[in-house]
Amino acid sequence: MSVHASTRTAEVPVRPRRPWLVVGLSALVGFLLTVVWSAHFVDSVIGGTVADGLLGHDADATPIAGVGAGVVFAFVSGLAGTFTACNIAAFGVMAPVAGREGGTSDRVLGVLRPLARLSVGMIAVSAAYGVVVALVGTGMPQFQTATTDGLAPRLVQAMVVYGVVGLVMVYLGLAAAGLVPDPLARLARRWPGAPMVVLGALIGAFLIGRPFPLFRVMFRDAAESGNVFYGAAAFALQSVGNILVMAVLLLVVTWSAGARLGRWFAADPRRRAVLTSAAFVAAGVFLVLYWDVRILERRDLIPWYPVAPWV
């Protein structure tokens, strides 16, 4: 599914009637999310509580005892990190696949196929990074805590990774709106499933910059082990845990309301283009503003950025 593949009729791209309005409102949503988003609540209250409950101990403070425990910890911490600021971006861009026409089995397969392709790209990138971490060890920037102007190397790495991923998502959103050329169109014509693999690679890249506390526990254990197989498996499993809730939600929506959604999309093909564009733009703007601009303000490197009182 390219950015336009699901919105094409006779090879003619179907675009939103008012593309700039879609882009503008979506960018506003992405911005407002950065204003109200509380990392402490999502990472510690939700993520920490889920991980502690599933593991039966303090996940952040208890050392990982062996490879087996590390594999379990990787999956559980990935599941607990479902709603972290980096992973939430994956939800919206997958929404259009839930609305398919046909029988229940066809609709479910219509979700499972793109999810499988997404997983291929995601696991390839996250597993490769796990191998790098195991080989390089504690020399990785994510171990460096010394700060310069309030910015530690691991935070700089997060800002670069999420800034780049965010810009890519914004561009894909503009392409879905028909405002710029679709960079995946040629690839999709030759390999229709390839663009979903690319999206999975973007999601897998979240691990390269993730500062989520539980991820750092797993990161250190993999780096100190020096075991490339363990590193690859642990990082891949955390990515799988990250999207498991999203996959289940998509399947539930597809099973219960997929036929109605399919008819709604079919009634006006522009609706799928609107949703795809809006999801990419909102996610991309959120990533760029949250991980780059808002962090600079929190480190007093820029004078002001609006945040809610509870942040």
PyMOL commands that set and color helices and strands:
alter all, ss='L'
color gray80, all
select helices_A, chain A and resi 5-7+19-36+39-55+66-80+89-98+104-139+141-143+153-176+185-190+194-204+206-209+213-225+228-267+270-298
alter helices_A, ss='H'
color red, helices_A
select strands_A, chain A and resi 8-9+12-13
alter strands_A, ss='S'
color yellow, strands_A
deselect
rebuild
show_as cartoon
